[in-house]
Amino acid sequence: MRDLFLILFIFYCFFSSIAQTKKDTTLLGKQLDSLLQLDYNAYSIEDYQLYQDIFSNSKKIHYKRGVLTSLLSIIWYQSNQKSIDSVLYYSEQFEKYEAILPDHNLYLDYLINNGNLFLYAYGLPELALPYFIKAYEKIDKDDVGEKADLTTKIADCYIQKGQYDLAISEVKNILADTIYLDFRFKLKINATLAMAYQHKKQPKLSTPLLADILNIATKNGDSAYYTYAKLYQAYDYYLNEQYQKAIDSLHANYKLLQHYFQPGVPTHHEFLSNAYGKLKNYTHAAQSMQRAIKQERLLNDLPKYYTDLATYYQKLGKKDSVWLALQQKNEIVDSIRQLEKKVFTDYYDTRIELIEESHEKVKIEASQSQLYSKNTAQKQYIIILIISILLLTVVVVALMLYKKYDQSKEKINLLEENEKKLLKQHIKTKEDELSATLMIQAKQIQKLKAAKKELYTNIETNNPEQLKKSKKSFDKLIKNMTCEDVFSDRLESQYPGLVLELKEYCPELSKNNIRHCLLVKLGLSLKESANLLNVATNTVKTARYRAKLKLGLPEEVSLEEFLKKIESKEPRSL
């Protein structure tokens, strides 16, 4: 047993040294995770420095979650700073490290986050679309909610690119799967479809969708989507040439819009401007469009706004304002083209650099792999040697334990065999006793039948002398039925050691004396013994007294006490 404990102790010491290194890495990893949770989505310069520190420390310990999560935070920080160059640079870093330290969930977050940035923050659907498509390929296809969310984002890309039929087709493909989804998904899907139909100038198809949004939003208390539906419902009025109704609806819901759907304010002013323009109220149209331009965040929508503004100025006869509006439009278009050129150039240059770096990395990794293989082989050799020694020790101890077990098993088998022999002998003795008893009973039955026949004959002849003779025969027969010899033999077989002790202690004891001693040993009273032997109580008392005399016992010592002493080997002290 001590050998076994020694082996376990050696195993513990060996593996605890390995576990300690893992423990240190895990502890530092938890600390980095806690920092990320505390400061996630914060955008101060101190937060940016914290993300950089986490990135640096995570690289040192090869903690992939720390590396990738800190890079995601840095990308969000740079997008908030409107620094697209930095967003592209850190996106490149993320993809490089993710290739070395793959993490499915974080890579999926990265794809969706970058798609959102390029589509909704920078208005670049061409760049956002590949991210969403990659994300769609990596999600669990049984996750209907994630599937619906990414499908609507892909449809938004197509809408911004002017490919409305593709957007409608994408959304319709998942309608059957979204029946049992949360109401928010239904709101989002209906909103995307309604926008696509409005861009196609099909208000008959968008109107019921917006009504459904209003109904669902009212039931579930979703003020943002309710306000959204009201905003685009006004645009349906515009498409149906109900221009004044569109203006009234927009004015009626403006406060709701400011409170619950702030991003829709520029669109509100755009719709208002369009409706005023159709009513030839160019002054109000120009004022509303100026407000739309002032509050619009996406560059891609501004060229259209400036074009419409220039048209209104032209109607008002403000030539200088027309020229200024068109000049501002051209500047924004040039800015958008330069941005797109830079983004796509950097994007594809980054891809080329990544490919080149990948080739260089393969070469470096090949040389490092050889060195690592040698070091690994040495470590493995040492580990195998230690494990072999431990296994050998385990085998030796196991053999020793098995040998002891085998010896114990042999002893147990021997004891079982002896026990079987004793049992067989005991059974044979019982069988002999049973045979003898049956023979005696058969003889007694024959004697009883003869006595019965003799008794009936004497009764019929009514001979008193013969009846007395029959009575004596019956008494003798009853006395003989006690089977004293058999009874004595069975008593002696129960206490063979006691009988030998009594004979050794007092050879003069008769068989009858020993019989009465055994009855005392059994704890039978005078009356019980008399009934058993078919004699008088005084006869038993006399027999016990004679046995005490032969044994030389004092009067104060009972026969029962003597028998207990002799059984415990203390008769000479009496």
Secondary structure per residue as TSV (DSSP state, phi and psi in degrees):
chain	resnum	aa	ss	phi	psi
A	1	M	-	360.0	-38.4
A	2	R	H	-63.6	-37.1
A	3	D	H	-62.0	-39.7
A	4	L	H	-63.7	-44.2
A	5	F	H	-61.8	-37.7
A	6	L	H	-62.2	-43.0
A	7	I	H	-62.7	-46.3
A	8	L	H	-60.5	-39.1
A	9	F	H	-64.8	-41.1
A	10	I	H	-63.6	-44.0
A	11	F	H	-58.7	-43.9
A	12	Y	H	-61.4	-47.1
A	13	C	H	-63.0	-38.4
A	14	F	H	-67.4	-48.4
A	15	F	H	-81.0	-23.1
A	16	S	H	-67.1	-31.2
A	17	S	H	-66.9	-35.8
A	18	I	H	-71.2	-42.5
A	19	A	H	-64.5	-29.8
A	20	Q	H	-63.7	-40.9
A	21	T	H	-63.3	-43.3
A	22	K	H	-64.3	-36.8
A	23	K	H	-63.2	-42.8
A	24	D	H	-61.9	-44.9
A	25	T	H	-62.9	-42.3
A	26	T	H	-63.6	-41.4
A	27	L	H	-63.0	-46.3
A	28	L	H	-64.4	-38.1
A	29	G	H	-60.8	-41.7
A	30	K	H	-64.8	-38.4
A	31	Q	H	-63.5	-41.7
A	32	L	H	-66.2	-40.4
A	33	D	H	-60.8	-41.1
A	34	S	H	-65.4	-37.1
A	35	L	H	-64.8	-41.2
A	36	L	H	-64.9	-38.7
A	37	Q	H	-68.4	-35.8
A	38	L	H	-69.7	-34.6
A	39	D	H	-117.7	16.0
A	40	Y	T	-64.7	137.9
A	41	N	T	68.5	20.3
A	42	A	-	-96.2	146.8
A	43	Y	-	-126.3	19.7
A	44	S	S	-81.1	166.3
A	45	I	H	-65.2	-31.4
A	46	E	H	-64.8	-40.2
A	47	D	H	-64.8	-41.0
A	48	Y	H	-60.5	-42.2
A	49	Q	H	-65.2	-36.8
A	50	L	H	-63.4	-43.6
A	51	Y	H	-61.1	-39.4
A	52	Q	H	-64.3	-40.8
A	53	D	H	-63.9	-42.9
A	54	I	H	-62.8	-41.3
A	55	F	H	-60.8	-45.4
A	56	S	H	-65.1	-46.7
A	57	N	H	-67.5	-35.9
A	58	S	H	-66.9	-36.2
A	59	K	H	-63.5	-37.6
A	60	K	H	-63.0	-37.7
A	61	I	T	-101.5	8.9
A	62	H	T	56.0	41.6
A	63	Y	-	-93.4	98.1
A	64	K	H	-64.2	-37.6
A	65	R	H	-62.5	-40.7
A	66	G	H	-65.0	-42.7
A	67	V	H	-62.0	-52.6
A	68	L	H	-71.9	-40.1
A	69	T	H	-67.5	-39.1
A	70	S	H	-66.2	-36.6
A	71	L	H	-65.4	-39.4
A	72	L	H	-60.2	-42.3
A	73	S	H	-64.6	-39.3
A	74	I	H	-65.2	-40.7
A	75	I	H	-60.6	-43.6
A	76	W	H	-63.8	-39.8
A	77	Y	H	-60.7	-46.8
A	78	Q	H	-67.1	-33.6
A	79	S	H	-67.5	-35.7
A	80	N	H	-67.0	-28.4
A	81	Q	T	-85.4	2.8
A	82	K	T	60.4	31.3
A	83	S	-	-102.9	88.8
A	84	I	H	-68.0	-31.0
A	85	D	H	-59.7	-45.5
A	86	S	H	-68.2	-36.5
A	87	V	H	-59.9	-45.3
A	88	L	H	-65.9	-39.9
A	89	Y	H	-63.1	-49.8
A	90	Y	H	-73.3	-23.7
A	91	S	H	-66.2	-40.7
A	92	E	H	-61.1	-43.1
A	93	Q	H	-61.8	-42.2
A	94	F	H	-60.2	-47.9
A	95	E	H	-64.4	-35.0
A	96	K	H	-65.1	-47.1
A	97	Y	H	-73.6	-31.2
A	98	E	H	-67.9	-30.4
A	99	A	H	-67.0	-32.5
A	100	I	H	-83.0	-41.2
A	101	L	S	-121.1	73.1
A	102	P	-	-63.4	138.9
A	103	D	-	-146.0	109.4
A	104	H	H	-58.7	-48.8
A	105	N	H	-65.5	-43.8
A	106	L	H	-69.3	-35.5
A	107	Y	H	-66.2	-37.7
A	108	L	H	-64.0	-42.3
A	109	D	H	-60.3	-42.1
A	110	Y	H	-61.0	-46.8
A	111	L	H	-61.5	-46.1
A	112	I	H	-67.2	-42.9
A	113	N	H	-63.0	-45.1
A	114	N	H	-66.8	-37.2
A	115	G	H	-60.8	-43.9
A	116	N	H	-61.6	-42.4
A	117	L	I	-61.2	-51.7
A	118	F	I	-69.9	-30.1
A	119	L	I	-82.8	-51.9
A	120	Y	I	-93.7	-26.4
A	121	A	I	-93.1	-37.8
A	122	Y	S	-110.5	-8.8
A	123	G	-	64.2	40.8
A	124	L	-	-117.5	78.4
A	125	P	H	-64.6	-30.6
A	126	E	H	-62.6	-35.5
A	127	L	H	-83.3	-31.6
A	128	A	H	-73.5	-36.0
A	129	L	H	-56.7	-45.9
A	130	P	H	-60.5	-34.7
A	131	Y	H	-64.4	-44.3
A	132	F	H	-67.1	-38.7
A	133	I	H	-65.7	-42.8
A	134	K	H	-60.9	-42.6
A	135	A	H	-62.6	-41.8
A	136	Y	H	-61.0	-37.4
A	137	E	H	-68.1	-24.7
A	138	K	H	-97.5	-12.6
A	139	I	S	-76.9	161.7
A	140	D	-	-72.5	119.4
A	141	K	T	-66.7	-14.8
A	142	D	T	-82.4	-11.8
A	143	D	-	-83.9	89.6
A	144	V	H	-64.5	-35.8
A	145	G	H	-62.7	-48.7
A	146	E	H	-64.5	-38.6
A	147	K	H	-62.2	-44.6
A	148	A	H	-65.7	-40.9
A	149	D	H	-62.2	-46.9
A	150	L	H	-69.1	-33.7
A	151	T	H	-63.1	-41.8
A	152	T	H	-67.1	-34.1
A	153	K	H	-67.0	-40.9
A	154	I	H	-63.2	-40.9
A	155	A	H	-63.3	-38.3
A	156	D	H	-60.7	-38.4
A	157	C	H	-61.2	-45.5
A	158	Y	H	-63.9	-37.2
A	159	I	H	-63.9	-44.8
A	160	Q	H	-66.7	-26.5
A	161	K	T	-85.2	-3.5
A	162	G	T	82.9	10.9
A	163	Q	-	-98.0	73.5
A	164	Y	H	-69.9	-37.7
A	165	D	H	-63.1	-39.7
A	166	L	H	-62.7	-40.6
A	167	A	H	-62.0	-46.1
A	168	I	H	-63.3	-41.7
A	169	S	H	-61.9	-43.7
A	170	E	H	-59.0	-46.9
A	171	V	H	-68.7	-41.5
A	172	K	H	-62.9	-28.8
A	173	N	T	-64.0	-23.4
A	174	I	T	-109.9	2.6
A	175	L	T	-58.9	-41.4
A	176	A	G	-65.4	-30.7
A	177	D	G	-79.7	-14.2
A	178	T	G	-101.0	12.2
A	179	I	T	-60.9	-41.1
A	180	Y	T	-98.8	13.5
A	181	L	S	-80.1	167.9
A	182	D	-	-61.1	150.9
A	183	F	H	-59.7	-26.7
A	184	R	H	-63.6	-38.4
A	185	F	H	-64.9	-39.8
A	186	K	H	-63.7	-39.9
A	187	L	H	-61.3	-44.9
A	188	K	H	-66.3	-42.0
A	189	I	H	-64.8	-45.6
A	190	N	H	-62.1	-39.0
A	191	A	H	-64.1	-42.0
A	192	T	H	-65.5	-44.5
A	193	L	H	-62.9	-44.0
A	194	A	H	-60.6	-41.5
A	195	M	H	-64.2	-40.4
A	196	A	H	-64.3	-42.9
A	197	Y	H	-66.2	-36.0
A	198	Q	H	-66.2	-39.3
A	199	H	H	-63.7	-29.9
A	200	K	T	-85.4	3.8
A	201	K	T	59.4	46.9
A	202	Q	-	-123.0	71.9
A	203	P	H	-64.0	-25.5
A	204	K	H	-62.8	-29.8
A	205	L	H	-88.7	-30.9
A	206	S	H	-80.6	-30.9
A	207	T	H	-59.0	-50.8
A	208	P	H	-62.7	-31.3
A	209	L	H	-66.5	-42.9
A	210	L	H	-67.7	-35.5
A	211	A	H	-64.6	-38.9
A	212	D	H	-64.7	-39.7
A	213	I	H	-61.3	-44.5
A	214	L	H	-60.4	-42.0
A	215	N	H	-65.0	-48.2
A	216	I	H	-65.4	-43.1
A	217	A	H	-64.9	-38.0
A	218	T	H	-65.7	-44.7
A	219	K	H	-63.2	-36.1
A	220	N	H	-103.1	5.0
A	221	G	T	66.5	33.3
A	222	D	-	-94.2	95.0
A	223	S	H	-68.9	-34.2
A	224	A	H	-63.5	-49.4
A	225	Y	H	-70.8	-31.0
A	226	Y	H	-60.8	-46.7
A	227	T	H	-65.8	-40.0
A	228	Y	H	-57.9	-46.8
A	229	A	H	-64.6	-38.4
A	230	K	H	-62.8	-41.1
A	231	L	H	-60.7	-49.1
A	232	Y	H	-80.3	-18.6
A	233	Q	H	-65.2	-36.6
A	234	A	H	-63.2	-34.8
A	235	Y	H	-70.7	-31.3
A	236	D	H	-62.2	-40.5
A	237	Y	H	-58.9	-42.3
A	238	Y	H	-61.1	-45.7
A	239	L	H	-65.4	-28.3
A	240	N	T	-86.5	9.7
A	241	E	T	65.7	24.5
A	242	Q	-	-98.5	72.2
A	243	Y	H	-69.0	-43.2
A	244	Q	H	-66.6	-38.7
A	245	K	H	-62.7	-37.6
A	246	A	H	-63.4	-44.1
A	247	I	H	-63.7	-45.3
A	248	D	H	-61.8	-41.9
A	249	S	H	-64.6	-41.4
A	250	L	H	-64.6	-43.7
A	251	H	H	-65.3	-39.4
A	252	A	H	-64.8	-30.8
A	253	N	T	-106.4	10.4
A	254	Y	H	-65.3	-41.5
A	255	K	H	-64.8	-40.7
A	256	L	H	-58.7	-42.0
A	257	L	H	-62.2	-45.7
A	258	Q	H	-62.7	-33.1
A	259	H	H	-85.2	-40.6
A	260	Y	H	-111.1	-19.1
A	261	F	-	-144.2	66.7
A	262	Q	G	-57.0	-39.6
A	263	P	G	-61.6	-17.6
A	264	G	G	-85.7	-2.0
A	265	V	H	-61.6	-47.0
A	266	P	H	-59.0	-39.8
A	267	T	H	-63.7	-38.3
A	268	H	H	-56.9	-48.2
A	269	H	H	-66.5	-34.5
A	270	E	H	-64.4	-48.3
A	271	F	H	-62.1	-39.6
A	272	L	H	-63.7	-42.7
A	273	S	H	-61.9	-43.4
A	274	N	H	-62.2	-43.6
A	275	A	H	-65.4	-43.3
A	276	Y	H	-62.0	-38.0
A	277	G	H	-62.2	-40.9
A	278	K	H	-67.0	-29.7
A	279	L	T	-86.3	4.2
A	280	K	T	65.0	24.0
A	281	N	-	-94.3	76.7
A	282	Y	H	-70.8	-28.0
A	283	T	H	-63.5	-51.4
A	284	H	H	-65.2	-34.8
A	285	A	H	-62.5	-44.6
A	286	A	H	-66.3	-41.4
A	287	Q	H	-63.4	-43.9
A	288	S	H	-64.4	-38.7
A	289	M	H	-68.7	-35.3
A	290	Q	H	-62.4	-40.8
A	291	R	H	-64.4	-40.0
A	292	A	H	-61.4	-45.1
A	293	I	H	-62.5	-40.7
A	294	K	H	-64.5	-34.9
A	295	Q	H	-102.7	-5.9
A	296	E	-	-72.6	135.4
A	297	R	-	-99.0	-29.0
A	298	L	-	-87.1	123.8
A	299	L	G	-61.9	-33.7
A	300	N	G	-62.2	-27.1
A	301	D	G	-84.7	-18.7
A	302	L	H	-67.1	-38.8
A	303	P	H	-56.5	-41.4
A	304	K	H	-65.5	-41.6
A	305	Y	H	-59.9	-45.7
A	306	Y	H	-66.7	-34.3
A	307	T	H	-63.1	-46.7
A	308	D	H	-64.3	-38.6
A	309	L	H	-63.7	-42.4
A	310	A	H	-61.4	-38.0
A	311	T	H	-62.4	-44.5
A	312	Y	H	-65.2	-41.5
A	313	Y	H	-62.2	-37.7
A	314	Q	H	-63.8	-41.3
A	315	K	H	-64.3	-30.8
A	316	L	H	-86.1	-6.2
A	317	G	T	77.9	22.8
A	318	K	-	-97.0	85.5
A	319	K	H	-65.5	-40.4
A	320	D	H	-61.9	-41.1
A	321	S	H	-66.6	-35.4
A	322	V	H	-62.7	-47.9
A	323	W	H	-61.0	-41.9
A	324	L	H	-65.2	-41.9
A	325	A	H	-63.5	-43.4
A	326	L	H	-67.2	-37.0
A	327	Q	H	-64.0	-43.6
A	328	Q	H	-64.2	-36.2
A	329	K	H	-62.6	-46.0
A	330	N	H	-63.3	-39.1
A	331	E	H	-62.6	-42.1
A	332	I	H	-67.8	-40.6
A	333	V	H	-61.1	-44.6
A	334	D	H	-60.8	-40.7
A	335	S	H	-63.1	-42.1
A	336	I	H	-65.1	-43.1
A	337	R	H	-63.6	-41.9
A	338	Q	H	-63.6	-41.5
A	339	L	H	-63.0	-45.8
A	340	E	H	-62.4	-42.4
A	341	K	H	-61.4	-45.6
A	342	K	H	-64.1	-45.8
A	343	V	H	-62.2	-49.0
A	344	F	H	-69.4	-36.1
A	345	T	H	-63.8	-49.6
A	346	D	H	-62.4	-38.2
A	347	Y	H	-61.9	-48.5
A	348	Y	H	-76.8	-32.8
A	349	D	H	-61.3	-40.0
A	350	T	H	-61.5	-42.7
A	351	R	H	-61.3	-41.6
A	352	I	H	-64.9	-43.8
A	353	E	H	-61.6	-39.9
A	354	L	H	-62.8	-39.0
A	355	I	H	-65.4	-45.4
A	356	E	H	-63.1	-44.3
A	357	E	H	-63.0	-33.2
A	358	S	H	-64.1	-41.6
A	359	H	H	-64.2	-44.5
A	360	E	H	-62.7	-40.0
A	361	K	H	-63.9	-37.9
A	362	V	H	-61.1	-42.0
A	363	K	H	-64.7	-46.6
A	364	I	H	-63.4	-42.9
A	365	E	H	-65.5	-32.6
A	366	A	H	-63.0	-45.3
A	367	S	H	-68.6	-39.8
A	368	Q	H	-67.0	-34.4
A	369	S	H	-63.7	-38.8
A	370	Q	H	-63.1	-46.1
A	371	L	H	-64.3	-42.3
A	372	Y	H	-63.9	-37.4
A	373	S	H	-62.8	-40.6
A	374	K	H	-64.0	-48.0
A	375	N	H	-62.0	-40.8
A	376	T	H	-64.2	-40.2
A	377	A	H	-62.6	-41.9
A	378	Q	H	-63.0	-45.6
A	379	K	H	-61.4	-41.9
A	380	Q	H	-65.1	-37.3
A	381	Y	H	-62.2	-45.1
A	382	I	H	-63.3	-44.7
A	383	I	H	-62.8	-43.9
A	384	I	H	-62.4	-40.4
A	385	L	H	-61.7	-46.8
A	386	I	H	-62.9	-45.1
A	387	I	H	-63.9	-38.5
A	388	S	H	-61.9	-44.0
A	389	I	H	-61.7	-44.7
A	390	L	H	-62.5	-42.4
A	391	L	H	-64.9	-39.5
A	392	L	H	-61.9	-42.7
A	393	T	H	-61.3	-43.0
A	394	V	H	-61.5	-42.5
A	395	V	H	-63.5	-44.3
A	396	V	H	-61.2	-47.5
A	397	V	H	-62.8	-39.6
A	398	A	H	-63.3	-40.3
A	399	L	H	-63.9	-42.0
A	400	M	H	-62.5	-45.1
A	401	L	H	-64.1	-37.8
A	402	Y	H	-65.9	-39.6
A	403	K	H	-62.5	-44.7
A	404	K	H	-62.2	-41.0
A	405	Y	H	-63.2	-40.3
A	406	D	H	-63.6	-42.9
A	407	Q	H	-63.3	-44.1
A	408	S	H	-61.5	-37.9
A	409	K	H	-65.3	-39.1
A	410	E	H	-62.4	-43.1
A	411	K	H	-62.8	-41.3
A	412	I	H	-63.5	-42.0
A	413	N	H	-62.4	-40.9
A	414	L	H	-63.4	-43.3
A	415	L	H	-64.6	-38.1
A	416	E	H	-65.2	-39.8
A	417	E	H	-63.4	-44.7
A	418	N	H	-61.7	-39.9
A	419	E	H	-64.2	-38.8
A	420	K	H	-63.3	-42.2
A	421	K	H	-60.7	-45.4
A	422	L	H	-62.6	-40.8
A	423	L	H	-63.5	-42.8
A	424	K	H	-61.3	-42.7
A	425	Q	H	-63.7	-42.5
A	426	H	H	-63.8	-40.8
A	427	I	H	-62.8	-42.5
A	428	K	H	-61.4	-41.7
A	429	T	H	-61.6	-44.1
A	430	K	H	-63.5	-39.4
A	431	E	H	-63.5	-41.0
A	432	D	H	-62.5	-43.4
A	433	E	H	-62.2	-42.2
A	434	L	H	-63.5	-41.5
A	435	S	H	-61.3	-45.3
A	436	A	H	-63.1	-42.9
A	437	T	H	-62.3	-43.3
A	438	L	H	-63.0	-40.6
A	439	M	H	-63.2	-43.1
A	440	I	H	-64.2	-43.1
A	441	Q	H	-62.9	-37.7
A	442	A	H	-62.1	-43.6
A	443	K	H	-64.3	-41.6
A	444	Q	H	-64.3	-38.0
A	445	I	H	-63.0	-41.5
A	446	Q	H	-61.6	-41.7
A	447	K	H	-65.4	-40.2
A	448	L	H	-62.6	-41.3
A	449	K	H	-62.0	-43.1
A	450	A	H	-64.4	-43.1
A	451	A	H	-64.4	-39.4
A	452	K	H	-62.8	-43.7
A	453	K	H	-63.0	-45.0
A	454	E	H	-62.4	-40.6
A	455	L	H	-63.9	-44.9
A	456	Y	H	-62.5	-38.5
A	457	T	H	-63.8	-44.4
A	458	N	H	-67.4	-34.9
A	459	I	H	-65.5	-41.2
A	460	E	H	-65.8	-39.0
A	461	T	H	-81.4	-16.7
A	462	N	T	55.4	51.4
A	463	N	-	-103.6	108.0
A	464	P	H	-58.2	-39.9
A	465	E	H	-64.1	-41.8
A	466	Q	H	-70.1	-32.7
A	467	L	H	-65.8	-40.9
A	468	K	H	-61.3	-40.5
A	469	K	H	-64.7	-40.5
A	470	S	H	-63.8	-37.7
A	471	K	H	-62.4	-44.1
A	472	K	H	-63.3	-37.4
A	473	S	H	-63.1	-42.0
A	474	F	H	-64.0	-42.3
A	475	D	H	-62.3	-42.9
A	476	K	H	-64.7	-39.8
A	477	L	H	-65.7	-43.3
A	478	I	H	-61.7	-40.2
A	479	K	H	-62.7	-42.2
A	480	N	H	-69.4	-23.4
A	481	M	T	-69.9	-11.6
A	482	T	T	-67.6	-13.8
A	483	C	-	48.4	58.6
A	484	E	H	-57.3	-41.5
A	485	D	H	-64.5	-45.8
A	486	V	H	-64.6	-43.5
A	487	F	H	-59.1	-44.5
A	488	S	H	-63.9	-42.8
A	489	D	H	-62.0	-39.9
A	490	R	H	-70.5	-38.0
A	491	L	H	-63.0	-43.9
A	492	E	H	-66.7	-32.5
A	493	S	H	-68.6	-24.5
A	494	Q	H	-75.9	-33.6
A	495	Y	S	-127.7	62.3
A	496	P	H	-62.6	-37.7
A	497	G	H	-66.0	-39.0
A	498	L	H	-67.9	-40.0
A	499	V	H	-62.0	-42.8
A	500	L	H	-64.3	-41.3
A	501	E	H	-61.7	-42.7
A	502	L	H	-64.1	-44.2
A	503	K	H	-66.0	-36.7
A	504	E	H	-69.5	-39.3
A	505	Y	H	-70.5	-39.8
A	506	C	-	-144.0	91.8
A	507	P	T	-62.0	-21.2
A	508	E	T	-73.4	-10.2
A	509	L	-	-63.8	132.1
A	510	S	-	-83.9	172.2
A	511	K	H	-62.5	-36.6
A	512	N	H	-67.0	-39.6
A	513	N	H	-61.1	-45.3
A	514	I	H	-63.0	-39.2
A	515	R	H	-59.2	-44.9
A	516	H	H	-69.7	-33.7
A	517	C	H	-62.7	-41.6
A	518	L	H	-66.7	-35.6
A	519	L	H	-65.3	-36.5
A	520	V	H	-64.5	-42.4
A	521	K	H	-59.9	-36.1
A	522	L	T	-70.9	-11.8
A	523	G	T	83.7	20.4
A	524	L	-	-80.9	141.3
A	525	S	-	-77.0	174.7
A	526	L	H	-60.3	-44.4
A	527	K	H	-65.9	-42.1
A	528	E	H	-65.3	-40.3
A	529	S	H	-65.9	-40.5
A	530	A	H	-62.8	-45.0
A	531	N	H	-61.2	-40.6
A	532	L	H	-66.5	-39.2
A	533	L	H	-91.0	-7.1
A	534	N	T	62.3	44.7
A	535	V	S	-132.0	175.2
A	536	A	-	-76.1	156.3
A	537	T	H	-62.1	-39.1
A	538	N	H	-63.0	-33.5
A	539	T	H	-62.9	-44.1
A	540	V	H	-65.2	-40.5
A	541	K	H	-62.8	-43.5
A	542	T	H	-63.7	-42.8
A	543	A	H	-63.3	-38.8
A	544	R	H	-68.8	-38.3
A	545	Y	H	-62.9	-43.9
A	546	R	H	-63.0	-39.0
A	547	A	H	-63.5	-39.2
A	548	K	H	-64.3	-39.6
A	549	L	H	-63.2	-45.6
A	550	K	H	-64.0	-35.8
A	551	L	H	-78.4	-10.9
A	552	G	T	70.3	37.9
A	553	L	-	-88.8	137.3
A	554	P	-	-63.5	162.3
A	555	E	T	-63.6	-36.1
A	556	E	T	-75.2	-13.2
A	557	V	S	-95.7	122.1
A	558	S	-	-80.4	156.6
A	559	L	H	-63.1	-36.1
A	560	E	H	-63.2	-42.6
A	561	E	H	-65.1	-40.9
A	562	F	H	-60.9	-44.4
A	563	L	H	-63.3	-36.6
A	564	K	H	-63.3	-41.1
A	565	K	H	-66.2	-44.5
A	566	I	H	-66.5	-31.1
A	567	E	H	-70.0	-29.1
A	568	S	T	-96.1	17.9
A	569	K	T	65.8	35.0
A	570	E	-	-125.7	32.8
A	571	P	G	-70.0	-29.6
A	572	R	G	-70.9	-16.4
A	573	S	G	-82.5	-7.6
A	574	L	-	-77.4	360.0
